[in-house]
Amino acid sequence: MDSLTELHLDALAEVFNVGAGRAAASLSEIVGDEVKLSVPSIEIKKSSEADISMMPDTTQKFGVVSQHFSGPFDAQALLLFTESHALEIVRDMMGSQMSIEELAEFEQEAMCELGNIILNACLSAMADMLQISLDSSLPNYKIASSEDIIKGLSNVEEQPYILILHIDLTIEKRHSEGHLIFLLSSMSLRNLVLQIEQFLGKIE
């Protein structure tokens, strides 16, 4: 089985909703204000179907945090924010009146920390609810264009499936839209489906 049904997607949405709640609580402590993370939609595509329409804004560059997770299934996770939103989030995290130029010096470290919080919150929630163990690598951060991101997604031969999770992140009165993308191999997708089915069987 190489696809997720609506039932699987609904179960995943609920799992990530718990993860988003954990991430929001952690971020609230860092920025000293209420943070809300929503999980409006999940979809799965073949990497070969990745195109520019997947990106929320094709005119801007994105801050991309990437992290590899391994366990019963392996996944490469990407967290995307537009570059301007990334700097705004860094400013909130630093709690200062620094200029954009000054903030840029801290961007990589702060965004890796942000990615680590959000990605690990989501994946740890999945691990807890599915009763599995997942290990993670250290996060990496880079600035990339929409074209570069899509090119990277569509050329991953060993990870032909893309699980796309759209989230909204709001800090204070800011509204920053983020995207979580998980790259999975055929075997990892089958194993993920198996884990979800076992989870659904338990709650039934």
RODRENDREN-123251 format. One record per residue (C-alpha): chain; residue number from 0; x, y, z. Coordinates in steps of 0.5 Angstrom, whole numbers, plus 500, padded with zeros to 3 digits. Layout:
<rs>
<r><unit>A</unit><pos>NUM</pos><x>X</x><y>Y</y><z>Z</z></r>
...
</rs>
This chain:
<rs>
<r><unit>A</unit><pos>0</pos><x>500</x><y>500</y><z>500</z></r>
<r><unit>A</unit><pos>1</pos><x>503</x><y>506</y><z>498</z></r>
<r><unit>A</unit><pos>2</pos><x>498</x><y>512</y><z>499</z></r>
<r><unit>A</unit><pos>3</pos><x>494</x><y>515</y><z>505</z></r>
<r><unit>A</unit><pos>4</pos><x>487</x><y>514</y><z>506</z></r>
<r><unit>A</unit><pos>5</pos><x>482</x><y>520</y><z>508</z></r>
<r><unit>A</unit><pos>6</pos><x>482</x><y>516</y><z>515</z></r>
<r><unit>A</unit><pos>7</pos><x>490</x><y>516</y><z>515</z></r>
<r><unit>A</unit><pos>8</pos><x>490</x><y>523</y><z>514</z></r>
<r><unit>A</unit><pos>9</pos><x>485</x><y>525</y><z>519</z></r>
<r><unit>A</unit><pos>10</pos><x>489</x><y>521</y><z>524</z></r>
<r><unit>A</unit><pos>11</pos><x>496</x><y>524</y><z>522</z></r>
<r><unit>A</unit><pos>12</pos><x>492</x><y>531</y><z>523</z></r>
<r><unit>A</unit><pos>13</pos><x>490</x><y>529</y><z>530</z></r>
<r><unit>A</unit><pos>14</pos><x>497</x><y>527</y><z>532</z></r>
<r><unit>A</unit><pos>15</pos><x>500</x><y>533</y><z>529</z></r>
<r><unit>A</unit><pos>16</pos><x>495</x><y>538</y><z>532</z></r>
<r><unit>A</unit><pos>17</pos><x>498</x><y>535</y><z>539</z></r>
<r><unit>A</unit><pos>18</pos><x>505</x><y>536</y><z>536</z></r>
<r><unit>A</unit><pos>19</pos><x>503</x><y>544</y><z>534</z></r>
<r><unit>A</unit><pos>20</pos><x>500</x><y>545</y><z>541</z></r>
<r><unit>A</unit><pos>21</pos><x>507</x><y>542</y><z>544</z></r>
<r><unit>A</unit><pos>22</pos><x>511</x><y>547</y><z>540</z></r>
<r><unit>A</unit><pos>23</pos><x>506</x><y>553</y><z>541</z></r>
<r><unit>A</unit><pos>24</pos><x>507</x><y>552</y><z>549</z></r>
<r><unit>A</unit><pos>25</pos><x>515</x><y>552</y><z>548</z></r>
<r><unit>A</unit><pos>26</pos><x>515</x><y>558</y><z>543</z></r>
<r><unit>A</unit><pos>27</pos><x>511</x><y>562</y><z>548</z></r>
<r><unit>A</unit><pos>28</pos><x>516</x><y>561</y><z>553</z></r>
<r><unit>A</unit><pos>29</pos><x>521</x><y>563</y><z>549</z></r>
<r><unit>A</unit><pos>30</pos><x>518</x><y>570</y><z>546</z></r>
<r><unit>A</unit><pos>31</pos><x>514</x><y>571</y><z>552</z></r>
<r><unit>A</unit><pos>32</pos><x>508</x><y>572</y><z>549</z></r>
<r><unit>A</unit><pos>33</pos><x>502</x><y>567</y><z>546</z></r>
<r><unit>A</unit><pos>34</pos><x>504</x><y>563</y><z>540</z></r>
<r><unit>A</unit><pos>35</pos><x>499</x><y>559</y><z>536</z></r>
<r><unit>A</unit><pos>36</pos><x>500</x><y>554</y><z>531</z></r>
<r><unit>A</unit><pos>37</pos><x>494</x><y>551</y><z>527</z></r>
<r><unit>A</unit><pos>38</pos><x>494</x><y>545</y><z>523</z></r>
<r><unit>A</unit><pos>39</pos><x>489</x><y>546</y><z>517</z></r>
<r><unit>A</unit><pos>40</pos><x>491</x><y>541</y><z>512</z></r>
<r><unit>A</unit><pos>41</pos><x>495</x><y>535</y><z>510</z></r>
<r><unit>A</unit><pos>42</pos><x>497</x><y>532</y><z>503</z></r>
<r><unit>A</unit><pos>43</pos><x>501</x><y>527</y><z>500</z></r>
<r><unit>A</unit><pos>44</pos><x>504</x><y>527</y><z>493</z></r>
<r><unit>A</unit><pos>45</pos><x>509</x><y>524</y><z>489</z></r>
<r><unit>A</unit><pos>46</pos><x>516</x><y>527</y><z>489</z></r>
<r><unit>A</unit><pos>47</pos><x>515</x><y>527</y><z>481</z></r>
<r><unit>A</unit><pos>48</pos><x>509</x><y>531</y><z>482</z></r>
<r><unit>A</unit><pos>49</pos><x>512</x><y>537</y><z>486</z></r>
<r><unit>A</unit><pos>50</pos><x>512</x><y>544</y><z>482</z></r>
<r><unit>A</unit><pos>51</pos><x>512</x><y>551</y><z>484</z></r>
<r><unit>A</unit><pos>52</pos><x>504</x><y>551</y><z>485</z></r>
<r><unit>A</unit><pos>53</pos><x>506</x><y>548</y><z>492</z></r>
<r><unit>A</unit><pos>54</pos><x>510</x><y>554</y><z>494</z></r>
<r><unit>A</unit><pos>55</pos><x>506</x><y>560</y><z>498</z></r>
<r><unit>A</unit><pos>56</pos><x>510</x><y>565</y><z>495</z></r>
<r><unit>A</unit><pos>57</pos><x>514</x><y>564</y><z>489</z></r>
<r><unit>A</unit><pos>58</pos><x>517</x><y>571</y><z>489</z></r>
<r><unit>A</unit><pos>59</pos><x>520</x><y>570</y><z>495</z></r>
<r><unit>A</unit><pos>60</pos><x>526</x><y>566</y><z>498</z></r>
<r><unit>A</unit><pos>61</pos><x>525</x><y>562</y><z>504</z></r>
<r><unit>A</unit><pos>62</pos><x>528</x><y>560</y><z>511</z></r>
<r><unit>A</unit><pos>63</pos><x>529</x><y>552</y><z>511</z></r>
<r><unit>A</unit><pos>64</pos><x>530</x><y>548</y><z>517</z></r>
<r><unit>A</unit><pos>65</pos><x>532</x><y>541</y><z>515</z></r>
<r><unit>A</unit><pos>66</pos><x>532</x><y>535</y><z>520</z></r>
<r><unit>A</unit><pos>67</pos><x>533</x><y>528</y><z>519</z></r>
<r><unit>A</unit><pos>68</pos><x>528</x><y>523</y><z>523</z></r>
<r><unit>A</unit><pos>69</pos><x>529</x><y>515</y><z>523</z></r>
<r><unit>A</unit><pos>70</pos><x>526</x><y>509</y><z>527</z></r>
<r><unit>A</unit><pos>71</pos><x>520</x><y>505</y><z>524</z></r>
<r><unit>A</unit><pos>72</pos><x>520</x><y>509</y><z>518</z></r>
<r><unit>A</unit><pos>73</pos><x>525</x><y>515</y><z>516</z></r>
<r><unit>A</unit><pos>74</pos><x>523</x><y>522</y><z>514</z></r>
<r><unit>A</unit><pos>75</pos><x>527</x><y>528</y><z>512</z></r>
<r><unit>A</unit><pos>76</pos><x>523</x><y>534</y><z>515</z></r>
<r><unit>A</unit><pos>77</pos><x>523</x><y>541</y><z>512</z></r>
<r><unit>A</unit><pos>78</pos><x>520</x><y>547</y><z>516</z></r>
<r><unit>A</unit><pos>79</pos><x>519</x><y>553</y><z>511</z></r>
<r><unit>A</unit><pos>80</pos><x>518</x><y>560</y><z>512</z></r>
<r><unit>A</unit><pos>81</pos><x>519</x><y>566</y><z>508</z></r>
<r><unit>A</unit><pos>82</pos><x>525</x><y>570</y><z>509</z></r>
<r><unit>A</unit><pos>83</pos><x>522</x><y>576</y><z>512</z></r>
<r><unit>A</unit><pos>84</pos><x>517</x><y>572</y><z>516</z></r>
<r><unit>A</unit><pos>85</pos><x>524</x><y>568</y><z>519</z></r>
<r><unit>A</unit><pos>86</pos><x>527</x><y>575</y><z>521</z></r>
<r><unit>A</unit><pos>87</pos><x>521</x><y>577</y><z>524</z></r>
<r><unit>A</unit><pos>88</pos><x>520</x><y>571</y><z>528</z></r>
<r><unit>A</unit><pos>89</pos><x>528</x><y>571</y><z>530</z></r>
<r><unit>A</unit><pos>90</pos><x>526</x><y>578</y><z>532</z></r>
<r><unit>A</unit><pos>91</pos><x>521</x><y>576</y><z>537</z></r>
<r><unit>A</unit><pos>92</pos><x>525</x><y>570</y><z>540</z></r>
<r><unit>A</unit><pos>93</pos><x>531</x><y>575</y><z>541</z></r>
<r><unit>A</unit><pos>94</pos><x>526</x><y>580</y><z>545</z></r>
<r><unit>A</unit><pos>95</pos><x>530</x><y>586</y><z>542</z></r>
<r><unit>A</unit><pos>96</pos><x>530</x><y>592</y><z>538</z></r>
<r><unit>A</unit><pos>97</pos><x>535</x><y>590</y><z>533</z></r>
<r><unit>A</unit><pos>98</pos><x>536</x><y>592</y><z>526</z></r>
<r><unit>A</unit><pos>99</pos><x>535</x><y>587</y><z>520</z></r>
<r><unit>A</unit><pos>100</pos><x>542</x><y>587</y><z>519</z></r>
<r><unit>A</unit><pos>101</pos><x>544</x><y>585</y><z>526</z></r>
<r><unit>A</unit><pos>102</pos><x>538</x><y>580</y><z>527</z></r>
<r><unit>A</unit><pos>103</pos><x>541</x><y>577</y><z>520</z></r>
<r><unit>A</unit><pos>104</pos><x>547</x><y>575</y><z>525</z></r>
<r><unit>A</unit><pos>105</pos><x>543</x><y>571</y><z>529</z></r>
<r><unit>A</unit><pos>106</pos><x>538</x><y>568</y><z>524</z></r>
<r><unit>A</unit><pos>107</pos><x>541</x><y>561</y><z>523</z></r>
<r><unit>A</unit><pos>108</pos><x>542</x><y>559</y><z>530</z></r>
<r><unit>A</unit><pos>109</pos><x>535</x><y>562</y><z>532</z></r>
<r><unit>A</unit><pos>110</pos><x>532</x><y>559</y><z>526</z></r>
<r><unit>A</unit><pos>111</pos><x>535</x><y>552</y><z>528</z></r>
<r><unit>A</unit><pos>112</pos><x>532</x><y>553</y><z>535</z></r>
<r><unit>A</unit><pos>113</pos><x>525</x><y>554</y><z>532</z></r>
<r><unit>A</unit><pos>114</pos><x>526</x><y>549</y><z>527</z></r>
<r><unit>A</unit><pos>115</pos><x>528</x><y>544</y><z>533</z></r>
<r><unit>A</unit><pos>116</pos><x>522</x><y>546</y><z>537</z></r>
<r><unit>A</unit><pos>117</pos><x>517</x><y>545</y><z>532</z></r>
<r><unit>A</unit><pos>118</pos><x>519</x><y>539</y><z>528</z></r>
<r><unit>A</unit><pos>119</pos><x>521</x><y>535</y><z>535</z></r>
<r><unit>A</unit><pos>120</pos><x>514</x><y>537</y><z>538</z></r>
<r><unit>A</unit><pos>121</pos><x>511</x><y>534</y><z>532</z></r>
<r><unit>A</unit><pos>122</pos><x>515</x><y>528</y><z>531</z></r>
<r><unit>A</unit><pos>123</pos><x>515</x><y>527</y><z>539</z></r>
<r><unit>A</unit><pos>124</pos><x>507</x><y>527</y><z>539</z></r>
<r><unit>A</unit><pos>125</pos><x>507</x><y>522</y><z>533</z></r>
<r><unit>A</unit><pos>126</pos><x>512</x><y>518</y><z>537</z></r>
<r><unit>A</unit><pos>127</pos><x>508</x><y>518</y><z>543</z></r>
<r><unit>A</unit><pos>128</pos><x>501</x><y>517</y><z>540</z></r>
<r><unit>A</unit><pos>129</pos><x>504</x><y>511</y><z>536</z></r>
<r><unit>A</unit><pos>130</pos><x>508</x><y>508</y><z>541</z></r>
<r><unit>A</unit><pos>131</pos><x>514</x><y>508</y><z>537</z></r>
<r><unit>A</unit><pos>132</pos><x>521</x><y>511</y><z>538</z></r>
<r><unit>A</unit><pos>133</pos><x>524</x><y>516</y><z>533</z></r>
<r><unit>A</unit><pos>134</pos><x>531</x><y>519</y><z>533</z></r>
<r><unit>A</unit><pos>135</pos><x>533</x><y>526</y><z>530</z></r>
<r><unit>A</unit><pos>136</pos><x>539</x><y>529</y><z>527</z></r>
<r><unit>A</unit><pos>137</pos><x>541</x><y>536</y><z>529</z></r>
<r><unit>A</unit><pos>138</pos><x>537</x><y>541</y><z>524</z></r>
<r><unit>A</unit><pos>139</pos><x>541</x><y>545</y><z>519</z></r>
<r><unit>A</unit><pos>140</pos><x>538</x><y>552</y><z>516</z></r>
<r><unit>A</unit><pos>141</pos><x>539</x><y>555</y><z>509</z></r>
<r><unit>A</unit><pos>142</pos><x>536</x><y>561</y><z>505</z></r>
<r><unit>A</unit><pos>143</pos><x>533</x><y>558</y><z>498</z></r>
<r><unit>A</unit><pos>144</pos><x>529</x><y>560</y><z>493</z></r>
<r><unit>A</unit><pos>145</pos><x>522</x><y>557</y><z>491</z></r>
<r><unit>A</unit><pos>146</pos><x>525</x><y>554</y><z>485</z></r>
<r><unit>A</unit><pos>147</pos><x>531</x><y>551</y><z>489</z></r>
<r><unit>A</unit><pos>148</pos><x>526</x><y>548</y><z>494</z></r>
<r><unit>A</unit><pos>149</pos><x>522</x><y>544</y><z>489</z></r>
<r><unit>A</unit><pos>150</pos><x>528</x><y>542</y><z>485</z></r>
<r><unit>A</unit><pos>151</pos><x>531</x><y>539</y><z>491</z></r>
<r><unit>A</unit><pos>152</pos><x>524</x><y>535</y><z>492</z></r>
<r><unit>A</unit><pos>153</pos><x>523</x><y>533</y><z>485</z></r>
<r><unit>A</unit><pos>154</pos><x>530</x><y>530</y><z>485</z></r>
<r><unit>A</unit><pos>155</pos><x>530</x><y>525</y><z>491</z></r>
<r><unit>A</unit><pos>156</pos><x>530</x><y>518</y><z>488</z></r>
<r><unit>A</unit><pos>157</pos><x>530</x><y>514</y><z>494</z></r>
<r><unit>A</unit><pos>158</pos><x>525</x><y>519</y><z>498</z></r>
<r><unit>A</unit><pos>159</pos><x>519</x><y>519</y><z>492</z></r>
<r><unit>A</unit><pos>160</pos><x>513</x><y>521</y><z>497</z></r>
<r><unit>A</unit><pos>161</pos><x>512</x><y>528</y><z>500</z></r>
<r><unit>A</unit><pos>162</pos><x>508</x><y>529</y><z>506</z></r>
<r><unit>A</unit><pos>163</pos><x>506</x><y>536</y><z>506</z></r>
<r><unit>A</unit><pos>164</pos><x>503</x><y>539</y><z>513</z></r>
<r><unit>A</unit><pos>165</pos><x>501</x><y>546</y><z>512</z></r>
<r><unit>A</unit><pos>166</pos><x>501</x><y>550</y><z>519</z></r>
<r><unit>A</unit><pos>167</pos><x>500</x><y>557</y><z>521</z></r>
<r><unit>A</unit><pos>168</pos><x>504</x><y>560</y><z>526</z></r>
<r><unit>A</unit><pos>169</pos><x>502</x><y>567</y><z>530</z></r>
<r><unit>A</unit><pos>170</pos><x>506</x><y>571</y><z>535</z></r>
<r><unit>A</unit><pos>171</pos><x>503</x><y>577</y><z>538</z></r>
<r><unit>A</unit><pos>172</pos><x>499</x><y>580</y><z>532</z></r>
<r><unit>A</unit><pos>173</pos><x>504</x><y>577</y><z>527</z></r>
<r><unit>A</unit><pos>174</pos><x>501</x><y>572</y><z>522</z></r>
<r><unit>A</unit><pos>175</pos><x>507</x><y>568</y><z>519</z></r>
<r><unit>A</unit><pos>176</pos><x>505</x><y>562</y><z>515</z></r>
<r><unit>A</unit><pos>177</pos><x>509</x><y>556</y><z>515</z></r>
<r><unit>A</unit><pos>178</pos><x>510</x><y>549</y><z>511</z></r>
<r><unit>A</unit><pos>179</pos><x>512</x><y>543</y><z>514</z></r>
<r><unit>A</unit><pos>180</pos><x>514</x><y>538</y><z>508</z></r>
<r><unit>A</unit><pos>181</pos><x>516</x><y>530</y><z>510</z></r>
<r><unit>A</unit><pos>182</pos><x>520</x><y>526</y><z>505</z></r>
<r><unit>A</unit><pos>183</pos><x>519</x><y>519</y><z>505</z></r>
<r><unit>A</unit><pos>184</pos><x>521</x><y>513</y><z>501</z></r>
<r><unit>A</unit><pos>185</pos><x>516</x><y>507</y><z>499</z></r>
<r><unit>A</unit><pos>186</pos><x>518</x><y>503</y><z>505</z></r>
<r><unit>A</unit><pos>187</pos><x>518</x><y>508</y><z>510</z></r>
<r><unit>A</unit><pos>188</pos><x>511</x><y>510</y><z>507</z></r>
<r><unit>A</unit><pos>189</pos><x>508</x><y>503</y><z>508</z></r>
<r><unit>A</unit><pos>190</pos><x>511</x><y>503</y><z>515</z></r>
<r><unit>A</unit><pos>191</pos><x>508</x><y>509</y><z>517</z></r>
<r><unit>A</unit><pos>192</pos><x>501</x><y>507</y><z>514</z></r>
<r><unit>A</unit><pos>193</pos><x>502</x><y>501</y><z>518</z></r>
<r><unit>A</unit><pos>194</pos><x>504</x><y>505</y><z>525</z></r>
<r><unit>A</unit><pos>195</pos><x>497</x><y>509</y><z>523</z></r>
<r><unit>A</unit><pos>196</pos><x>493</x><y>503</y><z>522</z></r>
<r><unit>A</unit><pos>197</pos><x>495</x><y>500</y><z>529</z></r>
<r><unit>A</unit><pos>198</pos><x>494</x><y>506</y><z>532</z></r>
<r><unit>A</unit><pos>199</pos><x>487</x><y>507</y><z>529</z></r>
<r><unit>A</unit><pos>200</pos><x>486</x><y>499</y><z>531</z></r>
<r><unit>A</unit><pos>201</pos><x>487</x><y>501</y><z>539</z></r>
<r><unit>A</unit><pos>202</pos><x>483</x><y>507</y><z>539</z></r>
<r><unit>A</unit><pos>203</pos><x>477</x><y>503</y><z>536</z></r>
</rs>
